[in-house]
Amino acid sequence: MQEAGSQQSGGGCKIRVMTWNVNGLSRILKSRFTSLENMLNTLHADIVCLQETKLSKADMERFEQLAVVPGWQSFFSFCTYRGGYAGTATFCQESLAPVAAESGLTGPATQGNKPPGATVDFPDDEAFWNKYDSAELALMDSQGRCVITDHSALVVFNVYGLAVTAQDSPRFAMKLHMYEILQRRVEALVAKGRAVLVVGDLNIAVALEDHCDYADARPSVQSSFLDGRPDRTHLQALLAAAGGPLSDLYRQHHVGERYSYTVWGGAGALTGSRPRSRGSRVDYILGGGKLQGSPLAAACTASGIDAQLLGSDHAPVWADINLPASAFASSGEEGAEQAILPLDSRTIARAGRSSRPTRLESWLQTPKAQGRKRKASPLEETPSPPSRREETE
């Protein structure tokens, strides 16, 4: 694998963005990499988005080595009501340090403290937010399913989607609502001329060739691919092929390729028992909007799946993107000391050492829907997460 962050002619830079569901960050460091620094060096990426970290804020305060690596910044979102469940984290090299960071997708989980020059537009339409119950929005963000980082050149949504397929489950409704809100936020940014990446384990196989139960099935079986699965329909509508705002960067370079799976079932999936024909592709890097006037998708020069890298039942997915030199114009003076954002893991670690509480705050605007009183939601009562790992596609 080539070194990431290589300089390009004209002063631009090629960066590598990677997403990986690690099925427990502490576990994979112990079993596969020995240290976080070793893991990041092995991945050879500039922005690394992890899902299913299964960490709590208390873990971060006790074990700084789970988050802090010289030359990197990291931003975590935790499940607030149970340890060892869900969680997302974004690591970025300091040369790509964000000017803003947010934990959660909807706003209620983090209060806004927007400084001048670090604004990301948030759709604030009353009619849109009236559709949702405030308890559901709060629960959505309490599970640690999204970290958003604004790197000036582009905004990165690191997402861990709910692994549920039964339509009669309240969690399925929340899954759909989560992607509706994600789409709204992406469209608001694209409308402002921003470049956007949506990366992560979305827990949806979007096409027939992305799921082993359908890729080689009879036509009568393939015709049922969308039956009872509005989540698949919604993700398809988000993609450029259907007129949506996002391009599937892997598929852009591997059109129609079969068996390009990113997750496998069975106990052997962690150690290498990954049958070529038994898996699904649920981990994505989706790109939309424009970089300095050109489509972000056109700046993606390559994308791949590192199925040979073991340690999780998921494989890492990466994309190489050429960023023009002008994309960094608003990132600050070269050589200037960068402020530590409230969401930066170093803030949490320092708070743990001083035994003082730390507030995880956002520099992104929040919706006016926050604080409204609504009818009780079936999700208002916090559900107990499954004792075993969530199902996957």
Order of alpha helices (4+ residues) and beta strands (2+ residues): beta-beta-alpha-alpha-beta-alpha-beta-beta-beta-alpha-alpha-beta-beta-alpha-beta-alpha-alpha-alpha-beta-alpha-beta-beta-alpha-beta-beta-alpha
